[in-house]
């Protein structure tokens, strides 16, 4: 808890953990007339479906795409490696967690798979010729940078989620952001 006071990212992650624990504790202690299922997404990307007046107003997780569009990765691509999921799949998982009786009492990990910035930049550079100059001539894609796998089998089998691929998510996200004029 002390670390969360000085580290915003830890505070954010802790808030998610504590909120979920409180929900499960509530159901266990109060035994309400409803069931609980939780959906736990990793890094969420996806097209903006809300009106943006400026790319500066984009949500935090999509700032990587804004930075690509604005040429902030022209000299180098920041290295990273993490897991991702499309916002549309997260929304569907929440709906299915309500609709599917077998979801009651379960936790679902909403994750499509691993990604890194270089992989996404390669997709943007290849699919949007007008943005080619916003990237280095050569993009070094990290090979096997992911050191762990998150099992999304329950979300696929119980909720019936067929997670979108990274390329579709990246393309749809960039298209949605390119409609913003600034």
C-alpha positions as CSV (number, residue, x, y, z in Angstrom):
1,X,0.0,0.0,0.0
2,X,2.8,2.4,0.8
3,X,4.4,1.9,-2.6
4,X,1.1,2.8,-4.3
5,X,1.2,6.2,-2.7
6,X,4.3,7.1,-4.6
7,X,3.8,5.1,-7.8
8,X,0.7,5.9,-9.9
9,X,1.0,2.7,-11.9
10,X,1.1,0.5,-8.8
11,X,-1.8,2.5,-7.3
12,X,-3.8,1.8,-10.5
13,X,-3.1,-1.9,-10.5
14,X,-3.8,-2.1,-6.7
15,X,-7.1,-0.3,-7.1
16,X,-8.2,-3.0,-9.6
17,X,-7.1,-5.8,-7.3
18,X,-8.7,-4.3,-4.2
19,X,-12.0,-3.6,-6.1
20,X,-12.3,-7.1,-7.4
21,X,-11.5,-8.6,-3.9
22,X,-14.1,-6.3,-2.4
23,X,-16.7,-7.6,-4.9
24,X,-15.9,-11.3,-4.2
25,X,-15.9,-10.6,-0.4
26,X,-19.3,-8.9,-0.7
27,X,-20.9,-11.8,-2.5
28,X,-19.4,-14.3,0.0
29,X,-20.5,-12.3,3.1
30,X,-23.8,-10.8,2.0
31,X,-25.0,-13.7,-0.2
32,X,-27.0,-11.3,-2.5
33,X,-29.7,-12.5,-4.9
34,X,-27.3,-12.3,-7.8
35,X,-24.1,-13.9,-9.0
36,X,-20.8,-12.4,-9.8
37,X,-18.4,-12.9,-12.7
38,X,-15.3,-10.7,-13.3
39,X,-13.5,-9.8,-16.4
40,X,-9.9,-8.8,-16.0
41,X,-8.4,-7.3,-19.1
42,X,-4.7,-6.6,-19.8
43,X,-3.6,-3.6,-21.8
44,X,-6.7,-2.5,-23.8
45,X,-6.4,-1.1,-27.3
46,X,-9.0,-0.3,-29.8
47,X,-10.8,2.3,-31.9
48,X,-12.2,5.4,-30.3
49,X,-15.9,5.3,-30.5
50,X,-16.3,8.5,-28.7
51,X,-15.8,12.0,-30.2
52,X,-12.3,13.3,-29.9
53,X,-11.7,17.0,-30.4
54,X,-7.9,16.5,-30.3
55,X,-5.5,13.6,-30.3
56,X,-4.3,15.0,-27.0
57,X,-7.6,13.7,-25.5
58,X,-7.0,10.1,-26.5
59,X,-7.2,7.6,-23.7
60,X,-3.9,6.5,-22.1
61,X,-3.6,3.1,-23.7
62,X,-4.1,4.5,-27.2
63,X,-1.4,7.2,-26.8
64,X,1.0,4.8,-28.4
65,X,-1.0,5.1,-31.7
66,X,-1.3,8.8,-31.3
67,X,2.5,9.0,-30.9
68,X,2.9,6.9,-34.1
69,X,0.6,9.1,-36.1
70,X,2.3,12.3,-34.9
71,X,5.8,11.0,-35.7
72,X,7.0,10.7,-32.2
73,X,8.6,7.4,-33.1
74,X,10.4,8.7,-36.1
75,X,13.8,8.2,-34.7
76,X,13.3,5.0,-32.6
77,X,10.6,2.7,-31.4
78,X,10.4,2.4,-27.6
79,X,11.0,-1.3,-26.7
80,X,8.3,-3.0,-24.6
81,X,6.6,-6.4,-24.3
82,X,3.2,-7.0,-22.8
83,X,-0.2,-8.6,-23.3
84,X,-3.1,-6.8,-25.0
85,X,-6.8,-7.1,-25.8
86,X,-9.2,-5.2,-28.1
87,X,-11.7,-3.0,-26.3
88,X,-14.5,-4.6,-28.3
89,X,-13.6,-8.0,-27.0
90,X,-13.6,-6.7,-23.4
91,X,-17.1,-5.2,-23.9
92,X,-18.3,-8.5,-25.4
93,X,-16.8,-10.5,-22.5
94,X,-18.7,-8.3,-20.0
95,X,-22.0,-8.8,-21.9
96,X,-21.4,-12.6,-22.1
97,X,-20.5,-12.8,-18.4
98,X,-24.0,-11.6,-17.7
99,X,-25.8,-13.6,-20.4
100,X,-24.0,-17.0,-20.0
101,X,-25.2,-18.9,-16.9
102,X,-22.0,-20.9,-16.7
103,X,-20.0,-17.7,-16.1
104,X,-21.5,-17.2,-12.6
105,X,-18.8,-17.3,-9.9
106,X,-15.9,-17.2,-12.4
107,X,-13.0,-14.9,-13.2
108,X,-12.2,-14.3,-16.9
109,X,-8.9,-13.1,-18.2
110,X,-9.4,-11.0,-21.3
111,X,-6.2,-11.3,-23.3
112,X,-5.6,-11.7,-27.0
113,X,-1.9,-12.3,-26.8
114,X,1.5,-10.6,-26.6
115,X,2.5,-7.4,-28.5
116,X,5.4,-5.0,-28.7
117,X,5.6,-1.5,-30.1
118,X,7.9,-2.5,-32.9
119,X,5.3,-5.1,-34.1
120,X,2.5,-2.5,-34.0
121,X,4.7,0.1,-35.8
122,X,5.4,-2.4,-38.5
123,X,1.7,-2.9,-39.0
124,X,1.0,0.8,-39.1
125,X,3.9,1.5,-41.5
126,X,2.8,-1.3,-43.8
127,X,-1.0,-0.6,-43.8
128,X,-0.9,3.2,-43.9
129,X,1.5,4.4,-46.6
130,X,0.8,8.0,-45.8
131,X,2.4,7.4,-42.3
132,X,5.5,5.7,-43.6
133,X,7.6,8.8,-42.9
134,X,6.6,8.8,-39.3
135,X,8.9,5.8,-38.5
136,X,12.5,4.8,-38.8
137,X,13.5,3.3,-42.2
138,X,14.2,0.0,-40.4
139,X,12.1,-1.2,-37.5
140,X,13.7,-3.9,-35.4
141,X,11.0,-6.3,-34.2
142,X,11.7,-7.9,-30.9
143,X,11.7,-11.7,-31.3
144,X,10.3,-13.8,-28.4
145,X,10.4,-10.8,-26.1
146,X,7.4,-12.1,-24.1
147,X,8.4,-14.2,-21.2
148,X,5.0,-15.4,-20.0
149,X,1.6,-16.5,-21.4
150,X,-1.8,-15.7,-19.9
151,X,-4.4,-18.5,-20.3
152,X,-7.6,-17.1,-21.9
153,X,-9.2,-20.5,-22.3
154,X,-12.1,-19.9,-20.0
155,X,-13.0,-16.7,-21.8
156,X,-12.9,-18.5,-25.1
157,X,-14.7,-21.7,-24.0
158,X,-17.3,-20.4,-21.5
159,X,-17.9,-16.9,-22.9
160,X,-17.3,-17.9,-26.6
161,X,-14.9,-15.0,-27.2
162,X,-12.9,-15.2,-30.4
163,X,-10.3,-12.6,-29.7
164,X,-9.5,-10.2,-32.5
165,X,-6.0,-10.3,-34.0
166,X,-3.4,-7.5,-33.4
167,X,-3.4,-6.3,-37.0
168,X,-7.1,-5.8,-37.1
169,X,-7.1,-3.9,-33.8
170,X,-4.1,-1.7,-34.8
171,X,-5.6,-0.9,-38.2
172,X,-9.1,-0.1,-36.8
173,X,-7.6,2.0,-34.0
174,X,-5.3,4.1,-36.3
175,X,-8.3,4.6,-38.7
176,X,-10.4,5.9,-35.9
177,X,-7.7,8.3,-34.7
178,X,-6.9,9.6,-38.2
179,X,-10.3,11.1,-38.4
180,X,-9.4,13.5,-35.6
181,X,-8.2,16.8,-37.0
182,X,-5.5,18.7,-35.0
